[in-house]
Amino acid sequence: MSTAEAIQREQIRQRLLMQALRTGQPGALTGWTRAPARADLVRGLAVYTANAAVHAEQALGARYPTVRAMLGDETFVPMARAVWRQGPPSRGDLAQWGEALPAFLAGAEQLAELPYLADVARLDDAVMQAAGSADAAPDLSTLMRLGDTEPDRLVLRPAPGLALVDSVYPVATVWRAHHDPRQTAQPDPFADARAALAEQRAETALVWREGWGVRVAVVDAPTADFLRRALTQAQPLAEALDVPGFDFARWLAPAVADGLLVRIDVTT
């Protein structure tokens, strides 16, 4: 057998294996095993499928804790298993699986009464990504460049995991009702979220890592536009500042204090 034929044969075997793992049925895979091993294959697939369902629930629950809290286990558990069946993990690290959940929620007709759930999932995911982002040592001495360098040569560098989640729903307010200690300590932690949903308030959530914790804040449209340009797209400061209604001088000190900005680079 040539190398090309061997590779093609292995690719076919892998596709059949993934299909068997997804459905729990050996199907054509039995033709690739000897008769004494076929019974073990069926039993092994059954055990794997059962374990995978539990792992899917645990992995999605860890990645999307707000979604799980909002749906409750009665709905979340079968949904997690359905997501796994549609797209099981393609690599061993289950913590990296589940990116399809927001799209799944957006298309789930049975969850139409919770139209904001997909955006809450996107925010959950941004928080998880920020929590696992690499460290970045701040160098605030580079702020001095603001006084001696032309802004078209300056690029602002963000805190680890910084992300913006735009939504026509109050996703940050909903998220904080579940996670912000100042909200969860209230007699009615969800009062603000209910009011924001009733007002049909749109929000852009800013997510970043500060030290060992992840923070979530609401930013207005001009600030979101600037942050997207300056921090997520790494535009030169002169270009990023071309945002009507944004006050850079007013933004800078709180941003440094909150750990949004780790340094300023000078380009050539």
MILUM-607983 format. One record per residue (C-alpha): x, y, z; residue number from 1. Coordinates in steps of 0.2 Angstrom, whole numbers. Example, Ala and Ser with C-alpha at 12.3 -4.5 7.8 and 13.67 -1.06 7.14 Angstrom:
BEGIN
+-------+-------+-------+-----+
|     X |     Y |     Z |  nr |
+-------+-------+-------+-----+
|    62 |   -22 |    39 |   1 |
|    68 |    -5 |    36 |   2 |
+-------+-------+-------+-----+
# end
This chain:
BEGIN
+-------+-------+-------+-----+
|     X |     Y |     Z |  nr |
+-------+-------+-------+-----+
|     0 |     0 |     0 |   1 |
|     7 |    17 |    -5 |   2 |
|     8 |    31 |     7 |   3 |
|    -6 |    41 |    -1 |   4 |
|   -17 |    26 |     0 |   5 |
|   -13 |    23 |    18 |   6 |
|   -17 |    42 |    22 |   7 |
|   -33 |    40 |    13 |   8 |
|   -38 |    24 |    22 |   9 |
|   -34 |    32 |    39 |  10 |
|   -45 |    48 |    34 |  11 |
|   -59 |    36 |    30 |  12 |
|   -57 |    27 |    46 |  13 |
|   -57 |    43 |    56 |  14 |
|   -73 |    49 |    48 |  15 |
|   -82 |    33 |    52 |  16 |
|   -75 |    34 |    70 |  17 |
|   -82 |    51 |    72 |  18 |
|   -98 |    47 |    65 |  19 |
|  -100 |    32 |    76 |  20 |
|   -95 |    42 |    91 |  21 |
|  -108 |    55 |    87 |  22 |
|  -122 |    43 |    84 |  23 |
|  -117 |    29 |    96 |  24 |
|  -120 |    17 |    82 |  25 |
|  -105 |     7 |    75 |  26 |
|  -112 |     7 |    57 |  27 |
|   -99 |     4 |    44 |  28 |
|   -85 |     4 |    57 |  29 |
|   -89 |   -14 |    61 |  30 |
|   -82 |   -18 |    44 |  31 |
|   -65 |   -12 |    50 |  32 |
|   -65 |   -23 |    65 |  33 |
|   -63 |   -42 |    67 |  34 |
|   -78 |   -52 |    73 |  35 |
|   -72 |   -55 |    91 |  36 |
|   -70 |   -36 |    94 |  37 |
|   -87 |   -31 |    87 |  38 |
|   -96 |   -34 |   103 |  39 |
|   -83 |   -24 |   113 |  40 |
|   -84 |   -10 |   100 |  41 |
|  -103 |    -8 |   103 |  42 |
|  -101 |    -8 |   122 |  43 |
|   -87 |     4 |   120 |  44 |
|   -97 |    16 |   110 |  45 |
|  -111 |    15 |   122 |  46 |
|  -100 |    19 |   137 |  47 |
|   -91 |    33 |   127 |  48 |
|  -108 |    41 |   122 |  49 |
|  -114 |    40 |   140 |  50 |
|   -98 |    48 |   147 |  51 |
|   -97 |    61 |   133 |  52 |
|  -115 |    67 |   137 |  53 |
|  -109 |    70 |   155 |  54 |
|   -93 |    78 |   149 |  55 |
|  -103 |    89 |   137 |  56 |
|  -114 |    95 |   151 |  57 |
|   -99 |    99 |   162 |  58 |
|   -89 |   108 |   149 |  59 |
|  -103 |   119 |   143 |  60 |
|  -109 |   122 |   160 |  61 |
|   -91 |   129 |   165 |  62 |
|   -90 |   139 |   149 |  63 |
|  -107 |   146 |   150 |  64 |
|  -112 |   147 |   168 |  65 |
|  -125 |   161 |   165 |  66 |
|  -134 |   152 |   152 |  67 |
|  -135 |   137 |   163 |  68 |
|  -141 |   147 |   178 |  69 |
|  -155 |   155 |   167 |  70 |
|  -161 |   139 |   159 |  71 |
|  -159 |   127 |   174 |  72 |
|  -153 |   109 |   173 |  73 |
|  -169 |   102 |   166 |  74 |
|  -167 |   112 |   150 |  75 |
|  -148 |   114 |   150 |  76 |
|  -143 |    96 |   151 |  77 |
|  -152 |    89 |   136 |  78 |
|  -147 |   105 |   126 |  79 |
|  -129 |   102 |   130 |  80 |
|  -130 |    84 |   124 |  81 |
|  -139 |    90 |   108 |  82 |
|  -125 |   102 |   105 |  83 |
|  -112 |    88 |   107 |  84 |
|  -121 |    77 |    95 |  85 |
|  -121 |    91 |    82 |  86 |
|  -103 |    95 |    84 |  87 |
|   -93 |    84 |    96 |  88 |
|   -75 |    89 |   101 |  89 |
|   -62 |    88 |    88 |  90 |
|   -48 |    89 |   101 |  91 |
|   -44 |    82 |   118 |  92 |
|   -46 |    98 |   128 |  93 |
|   -65 |    99 |   132 |  94 |
|   -62 |   116 |   139 |  95 |
|   -59 |   122 |   122 |  96 |
|   -75 |   115 |   115 |  97 |
|   -92 |   123 |   114 |  98 |
|   -90 |   138 |   103 |  99 |
|  -105 |   133 |    93 | 100 |
|  -117 |   136 |   108 | 101 |
|  -122 |   155 |   104 | 102 |
|  -127 |   150 |    86 | 103 |
|  -136 |   135 |    93 | 104 |
|  -146 |   146 |   105 | 105 |
|  -150 |   159 |    92 | 106 |
|  -157 |   146 |    81 | 107 |
|  -167 |   136 |    94 | 108 |
|  -185 |   139 |    91 | 109 |
|  -190 |   132 |   108 | 110 |
|  -180 |   146 |   116 | 111 |
|  -188 |   160 |   106 | 112 |
|  -195 |   168 |   122 | 113 |
|  -177 |   171 |   128 | 114 |
|  -170 |   180 |   112 | 115 |
|  -156 |   188 |   122 | 116 |
|  -149 |   171 |   127 | 117 |
|  -137 |   169 |   113 | 118 |
|  -129 |   186 |   117 | 119 |
|  -128 |   181 |   135 | 120 |
|  -118 |   166 |   129 | 121 |
|  -107 |   176 |   119 | 122 |
|  -103 |   187 |   135 | 123 |
|  -100 |   171 |   145 | 124 |
|   -88 |   165 |   132 | 125 |
|   -79 |   182 |   132 | 126 |
|   -77 |   181 |   151 | 127 |
|   -70 |   163 |   149 | 128 |
|   -58 |   168 |   136 | 129 |
|   -52 |   183 |   146 | 130 |
|   -50 |   172 |   162 | 131 |
|   -38 |   160 |   152 | 132 |
|   -28 |   173 |   143 | 133 |
|   -10 |   175 |   145 | 134 |
|    -2 |   187 |   157 | 135 |
|     4 |   204 |   151 | 136 |
|    15 |   214 |   163 | 137 |
|    10 |   232 |   163 | 138 |
|    23 |   246 |   159 | 139 |
|    14 |   262 |   163 | 140 |
|    30 |   272 |   161 | 141 |
|    26 |   271 |   142 | 142 |
|    12 |   283 |   146 | 143 |
|    25 |   297 |   145 | 144 |
|    25 |   294 |   126 | 145 |
|     8 |   303 |   126 | 146 |
|    18 |   319 |   130 | 147 |
|    32 |   318 |   118 | 148 |
|    27 |   307 |   103 | 149 |
|    15 |   311 |    89 | 150 |
|    -1 |   301 |    91 | 151 |
|     0 |   294 |    73 | 152 |
|    15 |   284 |    80 | 153 |
|     7 |   278 |    96 | 154 |
|    -2 |   261 |    98 | 155 |
|   -11 |   257 |   114 | 156 |
|   -10 |   239 |   120 | 157 |
|   -25 |   232 |   130 | 158 |
|   -26 |   221 |   146 | 159 |
|   -26 |   202 |   143 | 160 |
|   -42 |   195 |   135 | 161 |
|   -50 |   212 |   132 | 162 |
|   -66 |   210 |   121 | 163 |
|   -82 |   220 |   116 | 164 |
|   -99 |   211 |   115 | 165 |
|  -112 |   221 |   106 | 166 |
|  -130 |   217 |   109 | 167 |
|  -147 |   225 |   106 | 168 |
|  -151 |   218 |   124 | 169 |
|  -144 |   222 |   141 | 170 |
|  -132 |   208 |   141 | 171 |
|  -120 |   215 |   154 | 172 |
|  -134 |   219 |   166 | 173 |
|  -141 |   202 |   165 | 174 |
|  -123 |   194 |   167 | 175 |
|  -120 |   205 |   182 | 176 |
|  -136 |   200 |   190 | 177 |
|  -129 |   182 |   191 | 178 |
|  -111 |   186 |   195 | 179 |
|  -108 |   204 |   202 | 180 |
|  -107 |   203 |   221 | 181 |
|  -115 |   220 |   222 | 182 |
|  -130 |   213 |   213 | 183 |
|  -131 |   196 |   220 | 184 |
|  -131 |   203 |   238 | 185 |
|  -147 |   213 |   234 | 186 |
|  -164 |   208 |   240 | 187 |
|  -169 |   206 |   222 | 188 |
|  -153 |   203 |   212 | 189 |
|  -163 |   203 |   196 | 190 |
|  -173 |   219 |   198 | 191 |
|  -161 |   229 |   187 | 192 |
|  -160 |   216 |   173 | 193 |
|  -179 |   215 |   172 | 194 |
|  -180 |   234 |   171 | 195 |
|  -167 |   234 |   157 | 196 |
|  -176 |   221 |   147 | 197 |
|  -192 |   229 |   149 | 198 |
|  -184 |   245 |   142 | 199 |
|  -177 |   235 |   128 | 200 |
|  -160 |   243 |   132 | 201 |
|  -146 |   239 |   121 | 202 |
|  -128 |   237 |   129 | 203 |
|  -110 |   235 |   123 | 204 |
|  -101 |   225 |   137 | 205 |
|   -83 |   227 |   139 | 206 |
|   -73 |   212 |   146 | 207 |
|   -55 |   212 |   152 | 208 |
|   -44 |   204 |   164 | 209 |
|   -38 |   214 |   179 | 210 |
|   -26 |   204 |   189 | 211 |
|   -33 |   187 |   193 | 212 |
|   -51 |   192 |   190 | 213 |
|   -62 |   197 |   175 | 214 |
|   -72 |   212 |   174 | 215 |
|   -87 |   217 |   164 | 216 |
|   -93 |   234 |   162 | 217 |
|  -105 |   244 |   150 | 218 |
|   -98 |   257 |   139 | 219 |
|  -107 |   269 |   128 | 220 |
|  -106 |   270 |   109 | 221 |
|   -92 |   282 |   107 | 222 |
|   -81 |   273 |   120 | 223 |
|   -85 |   256 |   112 | 224 |
|   -80 |   263 |    95 | 225 |
|   -64 |   270 |   102 | 226 |
|   -59 |   254 |   111 | 227 |
|   -63 |   244 |    96 | 228 |
|   -51 |   255 |    85 | 229 |
|   -37 |   258 |    98 | 230 |
|   -37 |   242 |   108 | 231 |
|   -44 |   227 |    98 | 232 |
|   -39 |   233 |    80 | 233 |
|   -23 |   241 |    86 | 234 |
|   -25 |   257 |    75 | 235 |
|   -13 |   271 |    78 | 236 |
|   -20 |   283 |    92 | 237 |
|   -22 |   297 |    79 | 238 |
|   -34 |   286 |    69 | 239 |
|   -43 |   279 |    84 | 240 |
|   -47 |   296 |    91 | 241 |
|   -57 |   300 |    76 | 242 |
|   -73 |   296 |    85 | 243 |
|   -87 |   310 |    88 | 244 |
|   -92 |   312 |   106 | 245 |
|   -77 |   303 |   113 | 246 |
|   -66 |   312 |   127 | 247 |
|   -49 |   303 |   127 | 248 |
|   -42 |   314 |   142 | 249 |
|   -57 |   310 |   152 | 250 |
|   -56 |   291 |   148 | 251 |
|   -37 |   289 |   151 | 252 |
|   -35 |   290 |   170 | 253 |
|   -49 |   278 |   174 | 254 |
|   -44 |   266 |   161 | 255 |
|   -26 |   266 |   168 | 256 |
|   -33 |   264 |   186 | 257 |
|   -45 |   250 |   180 | 258 |
|   -31 |   240 |   171 | 259 |
|   -38 |   242 |   154 | 260 |
|   -22 |   248 |   147 | 261 |
|    -5 |   239 |   149 | 262 |
|     7 |   250 |   139 | 263 |
|     9 |   261 |   124 | 264 |
|    20 |   256 |   110 | 265 |
|    29 |   268 |    98 | 266 |
|    29 |   263 |    80 | 267 |
|    43 |   268 |    67 | 268 |
+-------+-------+-------+-----+
# end
